[in-house]
Amino acid sequence: MNPFDLKSALLAKHAQHVVLIHFPIALFFASVGFDLVAEWTRKSALAAVAYYNLLLAAITSLPVVITGILAWRWQLEGQRLHGLLLLHFVLGLVSCALIWTVWWIHFRAKRRGQSLSRFRIPMELLAVIAVALTAHLGGFLSGVNGG
């Protein structure tokens, strides 16, 4: 396969998921980082950066879930999920739900003009762990982590 053949790259059965996954991961981790620094320094500009990174992470998580399901259906021809693939799938859905939940906590506080609850920080850290575990398993499934 020619690395500069755009048609082959875009139409590969699993390539979109592998490429797209990096956006919500990076955006979410950056959002949590900005949010923690904003909490510590009380800077509203950092809180705004955290919010918009979180919004983009939530939005980009949806195509990642869709392309993950499509990769399973196309590449593995819809065979029954088991083992690492099942765990990766479940953790991916949990990660997506947690990212959206964290965004909702931020959105609700922003809309109501309230300060963010401290409950969000443990929720954000739980989501970071879920996303990291999902990504780690995805690395094994793709062969990047020696799988």
N, C-alpha and C positions, 0 to 999 in steps of 0.2 A: 504494500500500500504506500502510495506517495504521501508524505506528510503535508504537502501543499495542495492536495486534492480536496477541495472544500466539500464537494458532493459526498465523497466517501466519509469524511469526518462528521458531517451533519446527519447523515443517514445511517451511521453505525448503530447497531441495535442497543448498545448500552452507553455510548459516549456522552450523550446529553446529561445523564445523571451524574456521571463521574466528573464532568466539567462544572455543572451547575451547583453541586453540593458545597463547593468552597465559598460561595457568596453568603449564604445564610450563616455558615459557621463563623466566618470572619466578622460579618456584621454583628452577629449576636455576641461574640466574645468581646469585640470592641465596645459594644453597647454596655455590657456589664462593667467593663473596665472604666468607661467614662462615667457610668452611674455611681460606681464606688468612689471615684475621685470627686465627683460632684457632691456626693453625700459628705465626704470628708472635708472638702474645702468650702462647701456651701455656695458654689458658683453656678448661677442659673444657666449660663451659656453652655457649660459642660453637661448639665441636665438636659438641655435641649438637643445637644449632639447625641446624647445617649438615647433619647426618645426617638429621634429620626433614624438612627442606626437600627434600633429595635423594630421600628415600623418596617423598614426595608428588609430586615432579617425575617420577619413574620411573612411578609408578602412573598419573598423569594423562597421560603420554605415550601410553599404550595406546589410550584412546578417541580421541585426536587422530589416531593412525595409522588407526584404523578409520574415523573420519569423513572423513579425507582420501581413503581408498579409495572410500568411499561417494559422496563429492562427485564424484570422477572418473567413477564408474559412472553416477550420476544426471545430473549437469549436462552431462557430455561424452559421455554414452551409451556409455561404455566404449571410445571410440575409441583407437587406438594411441597410446601415450605417445611423445613426441618433443620435442626442444628443451628449453626451460626447464621444461616440465612434467615431463619425464623426469628432468632434473637435480634438480628440487625433490623428486620422489618418492624418488629414490635417496638424496639427502642427508637427507631426512626419516627414512628407515629407518636410515641410518648414525647420525644424531643420536640416535634412540631407542636403538639398540644401545649407543652410547657412554654415554648417561645410565645405562642399566642396568648397564653394565660398571663405571662409577665407583661406583654404589651397591653393587654386589657387592664391590668392593675395600673399601669402608667397612664393609659388613656382615660380611665375613669377619674383618677385624681386630677389630671389636667383639665378635663371637661368640667369638673365640679369646683375647680379652683382650690383644691385642698392640697396639703402637703402629702407626699408619698409615705405610705406606712412602712415601718421597718420590717414588716413581714415579707416585703418583696425581696429583700436581700437573701434570706435563706432560699426563697423560691428561685431566684436568679442563679444561686450557686448549685442548687439541685439540677436546674436546667443545664448548666455548664457541664456538670458531671454526666448527665444523660447524653448530651450532644457529643462529648468527648468519647464516651463508651461506644456510641453509635458509629462515630467516625473511625475509631480503632477497629471495630469489627468489619466495617466497610473496607478498610485497608487490607485486612486479611482476605476478604472475599475477592478483592480485585487483584491480589497478589503483590501489592506494594509492601505489605508487612511480612513477607516471606511465606504467604499462604499458597 
